[in-house]
Amino acid sequence: MKYKSLLLFFITVNSIVAQEIICSAKDKEIFTTKITQLKKEHLLKTTFGETIIFVGKTFLGTPYVAKTLEIGSKESLVVNFQGLDCTTFVENVVVLSLMLKNGKDDFDTYTAYLEKIRYKNGKLNGYASRLHYFSEWITNNEEKGILKNVTGDIGGIEIRKDIDFMSTHRELYPFLKDDKNFEGIKQSETNISQSPVCFLPKDQIKEYETSILSGDIIALTTSIKGLDITHTGIAIRQKNGRIYLLHASSKGQVEISALPLVDYLKKIKNNTGIIVNRVL
């Protein structure tokens, strides 16, 4: 995606660090329109999961665009509503849902929440501070009290796996040309590899499908060497009682999967199962 008329905003996050934010005038306009409309249409939901689904559906049809955060020569907080990948879709839905819950509608709160969710311990401190691996994104945001990994509660099992995809495919990541960034990523990979991952195996998902709630964040685990998770989205229970996936599909846009999650996963060759996370 081409960024035209980029605006650089400098704000104080948590009154501690002045941070650079990259946001086009169009994206700022979309944010203002979206949060205003969400406030008008949002009624008190029975569960926070319903709020997440309500917000997620407003992104239906938004184009899928990969690598939207790989902009410029240094890590900045990128705001992009015009094109989303699977992770930035989930991040934006969670942030806007939390804003509705907390009665907030200003851009500074949005960027503060986004930074908190996207970066280790909620602070942007260079490229390696971004939660690149989604299993680390889950763990770090659980430590922040934003979500809970409920996979173990619904039949999940623990495994260990060596994670090193980024460092062993350095050529795919322009920011890893910098040795400091490279060493930072390697340290993250070491930390991830030392902790077990709890996942629900692919062949057991149907048995535990009733335990998955609308609004849960679903991460797809993989057998690909060195990689933890290949895709993520939001669980949505349809009228037939089955769980589907609301997600930014690499096939083109934010959509609801045509098949129930169980059947959708059967078509993904390297998928091994899922991790289920509930926003608190």
C-alpha positions in Angstrom: 0.0 0.0 0.0 1.3 3.4 -0.9 1.2 6.0 1.9 0.6 9.5 0.7 0.5 12.6 2.7 1.9 10.8 5.8 1.4 12.7 9.0 3.8 12.3 11.8 2.1 12.7 15.2 4.1 13.0 18.4 2.2 12.2 21.5 3.1 11.3 25.0 2.2 7.7 25.8 1.4 7.1 29.5 3.0 10.6 30.1 6.5 9.0 29.8 7.8 8.6 26.3 7.2 10.9 23.2 6.4 8.5 20.4 6.4 8.8 16.6 3.2 7.7 14.9 2.8 7.2 11.2 -0.8 7.8 10.1 -2.1 9.1 6.8 -4.8 11.9 6.8 -7.2 9.3 5.3 -6.6 6.8 8.1 -7.1 9.5 10.7 -10.4 10.4 9.0 -11.5 6.8 8.9 -10.7 6.4 12.6 -12.8 9.5 13.5 -15.7 8.3 11.4 -15.6 4.7 12.6 -15.4 5.5 16.4 -18.2 8.0 16.0 -20.4 5.5 14.2 -19.5 2.7 16.7 -20.6 4.9 19.6 -23.9 5.6 17.9 -24.7 2.0 17.1 -23.2 0.3 20.1 -25.7 -0.8 22.6 -24.9 -2.5 25.9 -24.0 -6.0 24.9 -24.6 -9.1 27.1 -20.9 -10.0 26.8 -17.7 -8.3 25.8 -17.4 -11.0 23.1 -20.5 -9.6 21.5 -18.9 -6.2 21.4 -15.8 -7.7 19.7 -18.0 -9.3 17.0 -19.9 -6.0 16.6 -16.7 -4.1 16.0 -15.1 -6.8 13.9 -18.0 -6.9 11.4 -17.6 -3.2 10.7 -14.3 -4.1 9.0 -15.9 -6.6 6.6 -14.7 -5.9 3.0 -11.6 -4.1 4.1 -8.7 -5.2 1.8 -6.1 -7.6 3.0 -2.6 -6.0 2.8 0.5 -7.7 4.0 3.4 -6.0 5.8 1.6 -2.8 6.6 3.9 -2.2 9.6 7.1 -2.5 7.6 7.4 1.2 6.8 10.3 3.7 6.9 13.8 3.2 8.2 12.9 2.7 11.9 10.1 1.2 13.9 7.1 3.5 14.4 3.6 3.1 15.5 1.7 2.5 12.2 -2.0 3.3 12.0 -3.7 1.8 9.0 -7.4 1.3 8.5 -7.3 1.0 4.7 -5.5 -2.3 4.6 -5.2 -5.0 7.2 -3.4 -8.3 7.7 -4.6 -10.9 10.1 -2.8 -9.5 13.1 -3.5 -5.8 12.6 -7.2 -6.7 12.1 -7.3 -8.4 15.5 -5.4 -5.6 17.2 -7.7 -2.9 15.8 -10.8 -4.8 16.8 -9.5 -5.4 20.4 -8.4 -1.7 20.7 -11.7 -0.3 19.5 -13.7 -2.7 21.6 -11.8 -1.7 24.7 -12.4 2.0 23.8 -16.2 1.4 23.6 -16.1 -0.5 26.9 -14.2 2.3 28.6 -16.1 5.2 27.0 -13.2 6.6 25.1 -13.3 8.1 21.6 -10.1 10.2 21.1 -7.1 9.4 18.9 -4.6 9.6 21.7 -6.3 6.9 23.6 -6.5 4.8 20.4 -2.7 5.1 19.8 -1.9 4.4 23.5 -4.0 1.2 23.5 -2.6 0.1 20.2 1.0 0.6 21.4 0.2 -1.3 24.6 -1.1 -4.3 22.7 1.4 -4.4 19.8 4.7 -4.1 21.8 6.4 -6.0 24.6 5.3 -4.7 27.9 3.3 -2.0 26.1 6.3 0.1 25.0 7.6 0.7 21.5 11.4 0.5 21.8 12.7 -0.4 18.4 11.9 -3.2 15.9 12.6 -6.1 18.3 10.1 -4.7 20.8 7.2 -5.5 18.5 5.5 -8.8 19.2 6.3 -10.4 15.9 5.5 -14.0 16.8 1.8 -14.3 17.7 2.4 -16.8 20.5 4.5 -14.1 22.2 1.8 -11.6 21.4 -0.6 -13.9 23.3 1.7 -14.4 26.3 2.7 -10.8 26.6 -0.9 -9.5 26.4 -2.0 -12.1 29.0 0.7 -10.8 31.3 -0.8 -7.3 30.8 -4.2 -8.6 31.8 -5.8 -7.9 28.4 -6.7 -11.5 27.6 -6.5 -15.1 28.9 -5.3 -18.1 27.0 -8.2 -20.5 27.7 -6.9 -23.4 25.5 -5.8 -25.5 28.5 -9.3 -25.1 30.0 -11.0 -26.6 27.0 -8.9 -29.6 26.3 -5.6 -28.2 25.0 -2.3 -29.9 25.4 1.3 -28.5 25.9 4.1 -28.9 23.4 7.5 -27.3 23.0 8.9 -26.1 19.7 12.1 -24.4 18.6 11.1 -21.0 17.1 13.6 -19.4 14.8 11.8 -18.7 11.5 12.7 -15.0 11.3 16.3 -15.3 12.1 16.7 -18.3 9.7 14.9 -16.3 7.0 16.7 -13.0 7.6 16.5 -12.0 3.9 12.7 -11.8 4.2 12.7 -9.0 6.8 14.4 -5.8 5.7 14.7 -4.5 9.2 16.8 -7.5 10.1 19.7 -6.2 8.0 20.4 -4.2 11.1 22.5 -6.4 13.5 20.9 -4.9 16.6 17.4 -5.8 15.3 18.6 -9.2 14.4 20.1 -10.0 17.8 16.9 -8.7 19.4 14.7 -11.0 17.4 17.0 -14.0 18.2 16.6 -13.3 21.9 12.8 -13.2 21.5 13.0 -16.5 19.7 15.1 -18.1 22.5 12.5 -16.9 25.1 9.6 -18.3 23.1 11.3 -21.6 22.6 11.9 -22.0 26.3 8.2 -21.9 27.1 5.6 -24.6 26.3 2.7 -23.8 24.0 -0.8 -25.0 24.8 -2.8 -25.8 21.7 -6.0 -27.7 20.8 -5.1 -30.3 18.2 -6.9 -30.1 14.9 -8.7 -33.4 15.3 -10.1 -32.5 18.6 -11.6 -29.1 17.8 -15.0 -30.3 16.9 -15.3 -32.1 20.3 -14.6 -28.9 22.2 -16.3 -26.5 19.7 -19.1 -25.6 22.2 -16.5 -24.3 24.6 -15.3 -21.6 22.1 -17.2 -18.3 22.5 -18.0 -15.7 19.9 -15.3 -13.0 20.3 -12.5 -15.4 21.2 -9.2 -14.8 19.4 -8.2 -17.9 17.4 -4.6 -18.5 16.5 -3.7 -21.2 14.0 -0.7 -23.3 15.0 1.5 -24.8 12.3 3.9 -27.7 11.6 6.2 -25.3 9.6 9.7 -25.5 11.0 10.7 -22.6 13.2 7.2 -21.0 13.1 4.5 -21.0 15.8 1.4 -19.5 14.2 0.5 -18.7 10.6 -2.9 -17.0 11.0 -5.3 -15.5 13.4 -8.9 -14.3 13.5 -12.0 -14.0 15.7 -14.4 -16.8 16.5 -18.0 -16.1 15.6 -20.9 -18.5 16.2 -23.4 -18.5 13.4 -27.1 -19.3 13.5 -26.4 -23.0 12.8 -24.6 -23.2 16.1 -21.2 -23.7 14.5 -18.0 -21.6 15.0 -16.7 -19.8 12.0 -13.7 -17.4 11.6 -14.0 -13.7 11.2 -10.6 -12.7 9.8 -8.5 -10.7 7.4 -8.1 -13.4 4.7 -5.0 -13.4 2.6 -7.3 -14.2 -0.3 -8.4 -10.6 -0.4 -10.3 -9.0 2.4 -11.8 -9.2 5.9 -14.5 -11.8 5.8 -16.3 -14.6 7.6 -15.1 -18.0 6.6 -17.5 -19.8 4.2 -17.0 -23.0 6.2 -17.1 -23.7 10.0 -13.7 -23.4 11.6 -13.3 -27.2 11.8 -13.8 -27.6 8.1 -11.9 -24.5 7.2 -8.8 -25.9 8.9 -9.0 -29.1 7.0 -8.0 -27.2 3.9 -4.8 -25.8 5.5 -2.1 -28.3 4.8 0.3 -27.4 7.7 -2.2 -26.5 10.3 -1.9 -28.5 13.5 -4.6 -26.9 15.7 -5.6 -23.7 17.4 -4.9 -21.5 20.5 -8.0 -20.0 22.0 -7.8 -16.6 23.8 -10.5 -14.6 25.6 -10.3 -10.8 25.9 -11.0 -9.8 29.5 
